Amino acid sequence: MMEKKKSGQALSTMAILEAALFLSHEPLSLEKLRQVCEVTHQEIRESLEKIKMELEKEDRGLVLLETPQGYQLGTKPEAAAYIERMFFEEEYSSAPLSRAALETLAIIALKQPVTRLEIENIRGVKADGVIDNLIKRGLIRVTGRREALGRPILYGITEDFLQYFGLKDLAELEALKKLWLNDTVFPGVGETK
């Protein structure tokens, strides 16, 4: 296997191919790979075959795919479920908040610590799903349990909440609460809006 010397270090054609395939977001043609490695088509094919065999025989998460457009690295089907979870969580956490989520967050921020029942009494609708989603996004957290019948769970905001809304600390939130609460009346238990 031919080795290339760039900046004092020797790299095999396989190493160069692996790096190129790893960094490319699209399939690379045999010709493009030949230009990158500066070797013959035959040497590229042999190196690709060795990479493919190594990935198949070892306990690795990648496979070498051959498409009509060229070659690229892909995820083994067995690993797909794990990788999808990672991208779902990234996409989910960057999705905009719904009106229900914003209303629920406002109640929690202003009245924390607060129970689910208190939130539902203020909003007038069930809040289970919204609370679960806000916890998954890291904007609220369980802060404890109220010393009352059934010991209901108490919710409060997190540091991520402050960051999400551009607040530097709880003191800044408290100042906003004072301004807003002077003009707002929350319904009592058993009342609706």
C-alpha positions, 0 to 999 in steps of 0.5 A: 500500500502506497504511503503519502508524505505530507508535512513530515507524516506518512499516511496510507491510501486507506487512511486518506480514503477513510478521512475523505469519506468521513468528512464528506456529506455526499458520496465521493466518486472513484475519480474524486477519490483518485485525485485526493489520494493521487494513486491509480483507480486500481489502488483506490478499489483495493483500499476501498475493499480493505476498508469495507472488509475491516468495517464488516469484520470488526464490531464497528458502527459504520459501513462502506456504502457504494451508491451510483454517485460513489462511495460514502460511510454510513451507519450500520442498520443495527446502530440506527435506532440509537443514532435517531434518538440523538438527532430527535432530541436535538431537533426536539429541543430546538423546536419552538415552544407552543402557546400551551408550553409558554403559558405553563412556563409563565405560571411555573416561573411566577408561582414556583414551586407550583403543583400540576393541579395549581397550573391546571386551575390557572390555565383551565385545562390539563397540563400533564403532557405539557409538563412532561415536554417541558421537563424533557426540554430541561426548562422545568424540574421537579423541586420536591413534594408539597406537604399536603394530602397526596404529597403532590409534586412541585415544579420550578424552573431550571438554569436552562429556562433562564438561558432560554429567555435571556435572563442572567439570574433569578434576581432578574426574573424576580424583578420581572415578576414584581412588574407583571404581578402588580397588574395580574390576578390569578384565579384561586383554587376552584375558580376559572379564568 
